[in-house]
């Protein structure tokens, strides 16, 4: 049985890269504004950049992958067979 869903194409890949770049820029801008306004201390700013920012990027990547159709589950898998040479 073939799947009615097609895999995402090159436009989705470009949109994913652009979304990650935009998400990173927005996250860094927010952290920078919070630091410049004095809301974050130097220690808290380092904590945000080293520990929270990567988690934020993973969440952005997850949201983008679901939105762009990269989310595959076990029902989307096809069996793989060894080919004879």
N, C-alpha and C positions, 0 to 999 in steps of 0.2 A: 504494500500500500504506500503510495507516495504522499508526502505532506503537502497540504495546500499552502502552507506558509513558505515564502522564499527567504533566503538568508539576506541579511542587510548587505548593501552594496558599498561602493566607494564613497557615495555621498554620506552615508551613515558614518563611515570611518572618519571623514573630514569633519562632520558635525560633532563626533565624539571628541576629536582632538581640540576643536575650537571650544567645546563646552568645558573640557578639563582646563584649558588655558584661561578661559573666562572665570571659571570657578576659583582657580588659584589666584588670579589677579584680584578678584573680589575679596577672597579670604585674607590675602596679605594686606589689602587696602584697609579692611576693617580692623585688623590687628594693629596696623600702623596708626590709624586714627585714634584708636583707644589708647595706644601708648603715648601719642603726642598730646592728647587731652589730659593725660595724667591718671586715667582710669586704671591702667595697668602699670605696675612697677616693673623694673628691669627684670627681676626674677620671674614675675608672672608673664612678661612678654616672652622670655626664653622658654618658659614652660608651654605657652601657647604654640610657639613655633616648632619646638622639638617634639612635643607629645600630642597636642590636640590638632595641629594642622594636618599631619598625615591621616589621622582618622577622618577629618573633614573631607580630605581629598578622596578617600575610599568611599565615603557616603555620596559624594558628587558623582564618582564613577559608577556606583551602583544605580543611582537614579537615572543617569544618562543611558546606561546599558539597557535598563528596563524600558525607558522611553523610546530608544532607537531600535529595539527588537533584538538585542543580543542575549536576552534571557532565554536560555534553553533549559529544559528539564529532561527527565528520563524518557518522556514520551517522544521527544524530538530526536532521540538517538537511533541510529541504524546499526545493525550488526555488521561487524567487520570480518571478512573471510580472507584467509591466506590465499594468494594467487599462485598458481603453479607456473614455473618458468619453463 
